[in-house]
Amino acid sequence: MSRPLRVAIVGAGMSGLGLGMRLVKAGYADFTIFEKATDLGGTWHHNSYPGLACDVPSRFYTYASEPNPGWSQFFPGGREIWAYFDAVAERYGLREHIRFGDAVTSATWDGSRWAVTSQSGDQGLFDILVTATGILHTPKLPDIEGLADFTGPALHSALWDHTVDLADTRVGVIGNGSTGVQIVNALAPEARRLAVFLRTPQWILPVPNWRYSAFGRRVIGRSDRISRLAYRLYRWVFELTFAEATVHPGWQRTVMSALCRWHLARVKDPELRRKLTPDFKPMCKRIVMGLGFYRAIQRPNVDLVTDAIERIVPEGVVTVDGITHRLDALVLATGFDAQAFMRPLALTGVDGLTLDEAWADDPYAYRSVALPGFPNFFMLVGPHSPFGNFSVISIAEAQADYVMRCMELLARGSVRSMVPRPEPTATYNADLAAAMPSTIWMSGCASWYLDKHGRPNTFPGTPAQHRALLGEPDLDHFEVDAPVAAVPHLNDVVDRSVPTAQ
Ligand code: N01
């Protein structure tokens, strides 16, 4: 390495730690991971709601090079996943690189380096800036009149207060995505009454969460080769099934649909079944995994409320039929602002161009990882990453490998700065837009995948195709070492309006 690089990483969650691990392996010593929270783990630190689990199988929800033969079950619980990331951080000495409780507030390109300011008021100059902030970290509260008037505790799933004891109380749950379903499964046996306010029913894929026996764990722990084989097998199966189903019509969609419909048919009461039947195709919203929800909803202490919420009052929730549902506590499993990405971080690139200006229309990127106007800046799990039911670790790792290749170019000293040019970025985004209509996300439903124009902000190909795009950096697509001029807005360069779905 001929040029020492100072690297700033924003976020000590799964993707930031994955990049940190690569930097250590490659011998880069001068890097800082800024973390807003008091501990590492990102999603798995912030979320601790009852029932929290992963909806991707554990053997696949790992770094490819760091198998964990000790996983206790198929879909691991949140605490076990956090412990996995903690162990990896320990193995690579990452904690000493992390500044806890010190969010990056602004970063400005000064012509050759990034001036990074953090919450503590400290400022530092870095050659490379990488945001690893995840997509689901800005909790979204429901826009319901009177929410602030509720006198009991109102808990967003990502801001859980463990001093609140919900056992033997009357609880209302708003939200029916992956999170709401997991919370309902966990609270149904312990709440005195549970009111599930359901605006849109979800499709639920019936996948059992079996425990791994001690014998099985010993066998798989015998050699890393077995774990790696298991990882590759899961990745292949997920690419063949879930990933294909989201982006191309085919037998995969037929099978998913049949399984979800079979699962729903287990609900005996036809009226209840009707209320639980979605009016969109399975996988249009991110499909929910598991077996417990229909059992939970049929319990005598659980009420499914499908009348719309009119307002929230101090004693509970009033629905449009005039009924006041009296509650001791309210759970808001109402999701996240998935279009925020690393914001509110104030990012300023060349010629004073801000991220909010660049993304005024909606978030976009060059191959999910870089952005015109922002040199030596990279994103992990950035716009149009393949977010469908797949291991986001695998996606972040492909992107981190690409960032490492760019970093090698910069470290060799032959290239001092690199920034994607607007034209290849625009062509890439136009290609994404053209491929969107055949994806399941455009088949007629609202979801967190869609931007404010209703366009999916995900990758309309398979993860394997995404990985192929992230091979060697194509320097023809980058402005290298040149003084970079202000960037035209992407929409001035190319039409990327999404054609209507067939
Ligand atoms: O959020 P969501 P989530 N009145 O946006 C409802 C990941 N995840 O936190 O569909 C009434 O999916 C809203 O209703 P509607 C996973 O990728 C992973 O559940 O808009 N309801 C919807 O039901 C997942 O996809 C794991 O009509 C209101 C719900 O709130 C992603 O996180 C575990 C409302 C929001 O669902 C997000 O899931 C859990 C209102 N005013 C989550 N506003 C893993 O296992 C919103 N809703 C890795």
Residues whose N, C-alpha, C, O or C-beta is under 5 A from the ligand:
A	BS01	N01	A53 C54 D55 L136 P142 D143 I174 G175 N176 G177 S178 T179 G180 R199 T200 R286 A333 T334 G335 F336 W448
